[in-house]
């Protein structure tokens, strides 16, 4: 049985706010609140893959301490823009 969109959005919201480090909880919770509802299935798939990344790596990419992998750079830039209010 496939997951409904409503359940998927709730699950991704929960995964966004229950990370491993508090900083990523805050950053991804804000991002999910702003972006999830408007995402199509492909964007949700991409976001779900992003949530599988290690929190320490994600934090370094979002904070600009390290460059994100090429395939994640646009998505990380969007997360950073929401996190910093730009």
C-alpha positions as CSV (number, residue, x, y, z in Angstrom):
1,X,0.0,0.0,0.0
2,X,1.4,3.4,-1.0
3,X,1.7,6.3,1.4
4,X,-0.7,9.2,1.0
5,X,0.8,12.7,0.2
6,X,-0.6,13.9,3.6
7,X,1.2,11.1,5.5
8,X,4.4,11.6,3.5
9,X,4.4,15.3,4.3
10,X,3.9,14.6,8.0
11,X,6.6,12.0,8.0
12,X,9.1,14.3,6.3
13,X,8.2,17.1,8.7
14,X,8.9,14.8,11.6
15,X,12.2,13.7,10.1
16,X,13.1,17.3,9.6
17,X,12.7,18.2,13.3
18,X,14.0,15.0,14.9
19,X,17.6,14.9,13.6
20,X,20.7,14.3,15.6
21,X,21.9,17.8,16.3
22,X,19.8,20.7,17.5
23,X,21.1,23.1,14.8
24,X,19.8,20.9,12.0
25,X,16.5,20.4,13.8
26,X,16.0,24.1,13.7
27,X,17.2,24.6,10.2
28,X,15.3,21.8,8.6
29,X,12.2,22.3,10.6
30,X,12.0,25.9,9.3
31,X,12.8,24.7,5.8
32,X,10.1,22.0,5.9
33,X,7.5,24.5,7.2
34,X,8.2,26.9,4.3
35,X,8.8,24.5,1.4
36,X,7.2,21.0,1.9
37,X,3.6,21.8,1.0
38,X,4.6,23.3,-2.4
39,X,7.0,20.4,-3.4
40,X,6.0,18.0,-6.1
41,X,6.8,14.3,-5.8
42,X,10.2,14.7,-7.4
43,X,11.2,17.5,-5.0
44,X,9.9,15.4,-2.1
45,X,12.0,12.5,-3.3
46,X,15.1,14.8,-3.5
47,X,14.4,16.2,0.0
48,X,14.0,12.7,1.4
49,X,17.4,11.8,0.0
50,X,18.8,14.9,1.6
51,X,17.4,13.8,5.0
52,X,19.4,10.6,4.7
53,X,22.6,12.6,4.8
54,X,24.7,12.8,8.0
55,X,23.8,15.8,10.2
56,X,27.4,16.9,10.6
57,X,27.9,17.0,6.8
58,X,24.6,18.8,6.3
59,X,25.4,21.4,8.9
60,X,28.8,22.1,7.3
61,X,27.3,22.4,3.9
62,X,24.4,24.7,5.0
63,X,26.8,26.8,7.1
64,X,29.3,27.1,4.2
65,X,32.1,25.5,6.2
66,X,32.4,22.9,3.4
67,X,31.2,22.8,-0.2
68,X,28.2,20.5,-0.7
69,X,28.4,17.8,-3.3
70,X,27.6,19.0,-6.8
71,X,24.3,17.2,-7.0
72,X,23.1,18.8,-3.7
73,X,24.4,22.3,-4.1
74,X,21.1,23.9,-5.4
75,X,19.1,22.2,-2.7
76,X,21.6,23.2,0.0
77,X,21.5,26.8,-1.2
78,X,17.7,26.8,-0.9
79,X,18.0,25.4,2.6
80,X,20.6,28.0,3.5
81,X,18.4,30.8,2.0
82,X,15.5,29.8,4.2
83,X,17.7,29.3,7.3
84,X,19.2,32.7,6.9
85,X,16.0,34.5,5.9
86,X,17.3,35.5,2.5
